[in-house]
C-alpha cells in the first residue's frame, strides 16, 4: 500500500487535529503539486499516466496532453485521499463541494416514488455523492456489484447520524436478487435516493453500447433492467473537479422510460463527460489491456 504524506496526516492522531484546520482548497492545491513532483520521482506515477498518453497522444496538442496527463495523475491521487479527508471535512462540505441541478432531484422526489442517481463507473468522484447528499438530509442508499458491503459502508458513513447504506448485486444468485429487489422497493417506498454506478464491459448488448474515441464499451444491462422494473425516476449524476480547487456534483434531468431509451440517453451524457474530461476516468489501462470489465 502506497501512503502519501496527506494520507498519513489523516491516519496519525497527532497530525489529524492540524489537518482538520487546513482549508480543503489548500489540500487540493497541494495534491496538484505533489502529483507533479511524483511524476518526476516515482516510476509508479509515470506508469499510471502512460495509458492516458497512449490513448490521447493524437487527440491533444503536446502542451494540452501534458496538462491533461498531470490532471489525470492529480485526480487519481485525490480520489484515494478524499476517502480519508472526508472524515475531517464532513461537517463543512459546502467549503469544497457544490451541487448543481439539485432542483432535478427535489422535483423527482416530489412524486414520492424515490429516485435513482446513476454515475459512470470508475469515473469522477462518485464516491462523494452518497455522503454529501446524506449530510444534506436525503435518505441515501448506494448500490454496487462489489462484495464486502460493510467495508465500503465503513469508508464513507457507517454509524454516522446521517449515514447511508450499501447493498450489492450478486450475479447468479436468484434469491439474493429477490432480496435486493425487496430492499430497493422498501427504500423507494420511503422516497429514498439510490445511487448506482453500472459497470462497463468490453462486450455486451448493442443497445448498451457507448461509442468513444475509436472504441466501444457496453453499459451493465442488469442495472438498467432493475431500474426499469422499479419504475422510479432516473437521473444521471457526475462529480468532477473545478478550476477553483473544489468538487462539483452535477445532477441532470431524468432519463426517458424504457431500458433501451434510458441506457441510450445515459450513454450520451456519460460520453459528453468522457470527451470533455477524459482525465477523470480510471479505466484507460483496463481498456487498453482489453479486460472484460472495468
C-alpha positions, 0 to 999 in steps of 0.5 A: 500500500502506497501512503502519501504524506496527506494520507498519513496526516489523516491516519496519525492522531497527532497530525489529524487535529492540524489537518482538520484546520487546513482549508480543503482548497489548500489540500487540493492545491497541494495534491496538484503539486505533489502529483507533479513532483511524483511524476518526476520521482516515482516510476509508479506515477509515470506508469499510471499516466502512460495509458492516458498518453497512449490513448490521447497522444493524437487527440491533444496538442503536446502542451494540452496532453501534458496538462491533461496527463498531470490532471489525470495523475492529480485526480487519481491521487485525490480520489484515494485521499478524499476517502480519508479527508472526508472524515475531517471535512464532513461537517463543512462540505459546502467549503469544497463541494457544490451541487448543481441541478439539485432542483432535478432531484427535489422535483423527482422526489416530489412524486414520492416514488424515490429516485435513482442517481446513476454515475459512470463507473470508475469515473469522477468522484462518485464516491462523494455523492452518497455522503454529501447528499446524506449530510444534506438530509436525503435518505441515501442508499448506494448500490454496487456489484462489489462484495464486502458491503460493510467495508465500503459502508465503513469508508464513507458513513457507517454509524454516522447520524446521517449515514447511508447504506450499501447493498450489492448485486450478486450475479447468479444468485436468484434469491439474493436478487429477490432480496435486493429487489425487496430492499430497493422497493422498501427504500423507494417506498420511503422516497429514498435516493439510490445511487448506482454506478453500472459497470462497463464491459468490453462486450455486451448488448448493442443497445448498451453500447457507448461509442468513444474515441475509436472504441466501444464499451457496453453499459451493465444491462442488469442495472438498467433492467432493475431500474426499469422494473422499479419504475422510479425516476432516473437521473444521471449524476457526475462529480468532477473537479473545478478550476477553483480547487473544489468538487462539483456534483452535477445532477441532470434531468431524468432519463426517458422510460424504457431500458433501451431509451434510458441506457441510450440517453445515459450513454450520451451524457456519460460520453459528453463527460468522457470527451470533455474530461477524459482525465477523470476516468480510471479505466484507460489501462483496463481498456487498453489491456482489453479486460472484460470489465472495468 
